[in-house]
C-alpha cells in the first residue's frame, strides 16, 4: 500500500536522526562562522528590550544541532548584553538523544524539551534555524485535469486521487498537467502554535531557512547521503530529507493565530543589517592570519549566489509590536 509522502518523510527522518550524525552530510550556518550565532545573540538581546526586558525570559531554540548557535549567542550576550544574559533561561527543543549529548557538552545549564508545547509559560524568544525544512511535506500533482496526491511505494512515486486541501495559490489557470505543488502541514502547525503563544504570553520568534519568498510550484524534496545528493525515496533512514519552506503560507498561519509576520527577507540582507561585515572586520583585524577565512565564511552566508538569497529570515510578533531588529520598515 503506497504511503503518503509526509508519513514517509517523517519516518525516514526519525530513523536518520536517531542513527546518523547529520553534520557529516551538511553544514549549517552556525558551523560556517561564529559570527552567525553572535549576531543572533545580539538580535535576541535587542528583541528582549523591545518586549519590555522581562526577567526571566525563555530563550528557546528548535532543532539546535550541536548547540553551536546558542553557544555563540550566549558568549556574545555575556559580553555585550549582561542584563539579558542574566535574564535568559535556555531551553532546547530536541528529540535526538545523539544531538542532545552534543548540546549538553556546550550548554550544560540548558533544559531540553521534546516539543514546543512543554516550554515553560511566560514571555519567550524562539529561534529556529534550518528546522522547518526537515519537517514532512505533502505533494500534489496535476494529472489529466485533476489533482492527485503523491504517495511512495517500492521506492517510487505513485498518484492517488485526492481533493486539494487548499487552493493552489499563485498558479496560472488552467494548471498544466505535471504541475507539482507542496503543502507543509507540519511547518504550518508549528508556526501557528508559536504565533498563538506569542500573542497569548508575549514574545518574538525568528526563523531562518531556505525557500521562496512568493508562492511557487515545483518539487523541492531533496536528500543528502554521505554529503552528496541522493534519491530521497531509496533506503529511507539513510539520508537527510528536506524541502523548501513555503514562507507565504506560513505568513497566513501567523495571521490566522492573531500574530504579525515580518519578512521573509533574504538572509544576506538580514545579516548585513545586523552588522555582519563590521563584526567580520573586527575579528579580521584581531586575527590577521584568519582574515581571508573569516571573509570567505561571511561571503558564504550572505552572498546572493551562496546562502544569502535562497535562505530567508522571517519573524513573528504580536500585531502591535515594533519591527524586530533587521526587519524595521
VENWOHU-V196461 format. One record per backbone hydrogen bond with DSSP energy under -1.0 kcal/mol. NH is the residue of the N-H (numbers start at 1). CO is the residue of the C=O. E is the energy in kcal/mol with one decimal. If there is no record, write none. Layout:
nh,co,e
NH,CO,E
NH,CO,E
This chain:
nh,co,e
3,152,-3.2
5,150,-1.2
8,4,-2.3
9,5,-3.0
10,6,-2.2
11,7,-2.2
12,8,-2.5
13,9,-2.6
14,10,-2.0
15,11,-1.8
16,12,-2.2
17,13,-2.7
18,14,-1.2
19,15,-1.0
20,16,-2.1
24,21,-2.0
25,22,-1.9
26,22,-1.6
31,28,-1.2
32,29,-1.1
33,29,-1.6
36,33,-1.0
38,34,-1.9
39,35,-2.8
40,36,-1.8
41,37,-2.0
42,38,-2.2
43,39,-2.5
44,40,-2.4
45,41,-2.0
46,42,-2.1
47,43,-2.5
48,44,-2.3
49,45,-1.6
50,46,-2.0
51,47,-1.5
52,49,-1.5
53,48,-2.5
57,87,-2.2
58,123,-2.1
59,89,-2.8
60,125,-2.8
61,91,-1.9
62,127,-2.5
63,93,-2.3
67,64,-2.7
71,67,-2.2
72,68,-2.7
73,69,-2.6
74,70,-2.7
75,71,-2.0
76,72,-1.9
77,73,-2.6
78,74,-2.0
80,76,-2.7
81,77,-2.1
85,81,-2.6
86,82,-2.1
87,83,-1.5
88,84,-2.1
89,57,-2.6
91,59,-2.3
92,111,-3.0
93,61,-2.8
94,113,-2.2
100,96,-2.2
101,97,-1.5
102,98,-1.2
103,99,-2.5
104,100,-2.7
105,101,-1.2
106,102,-1.0
107,103,-3.1
110,107,-1.8
111,90,-1.7
113,92,-2.4
118,115,-1.0
119,116,-1.8
124,202,-1.2
125,58,-2.9
126,204,-2.3
127,60,-2.6
128,206,-2.5
130,208,-3.2
134,131,-1.1
135,132,-1.6
138,183,-2.5
140,181,-2.7
141,148,-3.1
142,179,-2.6
143,146,-3.2
146,143,-1.3
148,141,-2.2
149,160,-2.8
150,139,-2.6
151,158,-3.1
152,3,-3.3
153,156,-2.5
158,151,-2.4
160,149,-2.6
162,147,-1.2
169,167,-1.6
171,168,-1.2
178,142,-3.6
179,176,-1.7
181,140,-2.5
183,138,-2.5
185,183,-1.1
188,184,-2.4
189,185,-2.4
190,186,-2.2
191,187,-2.5
192,188,-2.3
193,189,-2.2
194,190,-2.4
195,191,-2.6
196,192,-2.5
197,193,-2.0
198,194,-2.4
199,195,-2.6
200,196,-2.2
201,197,-3.0
202,198,-1.9
204,124,-1.9
205,316,-2.0
206,126,-2.8
207,314,-3.3
208,128,-2.5
209,312,-1.7
211,310,-1.9
218,180,-3.7
222,242,-2.4
224,240,-1.5
225,228,-2.9
228,225,-1.2
230,223,-1.9
234,231,-1.1
238,235,-1.8
240,224,-2.1
242,222,-2.2
243,133,-1.7
245,210,-2.6
247,245,-1.6
250,246,-1.9
251,247,-2.4
252,248,-1.4
253,249,-1.5
254,250,-2.1
255,251,-2.2
256,252,-2.2
257,253,-1.3
258,255,-1.6
259,254,-2.4
260,317,-2.7
262,315,-2.5
265,313,-2.1
267,311,-3.1
268,308,-2.4
270,266,-2.3
271,267,-2.9
272,268,-1.9
273,269,-2.4
274,270,-1.4
275,272,-1.2
276,271,-2.0
279,275,-2.3
280,276,-2.3
281,277,-2.4
282,278,-2.0
283,279,-2.4
284,280,-2.9
285,281,-2.3
286,282,-1.6
287,283,-1.5
290,287,-1.8
291,288,-1.1
294,290,-2.6
295,291,-2.3
296,292,-2.3
297,293,-2.2
298,294,-2.0
299,295,-2.4
300,296,-2.1
301,297,-1.7
302,298,-2.1
303,299,-2.7
306,303,-1.9
307,300,-2.0
308,303,-2.3
311,307,-1.2
312,209,-3.8
313,265,-3.0
314,207,-2.3
315,262,-2.5
316,205,-2.0
317,260,-2.1
321,318,-1.5
327,324,-2.4
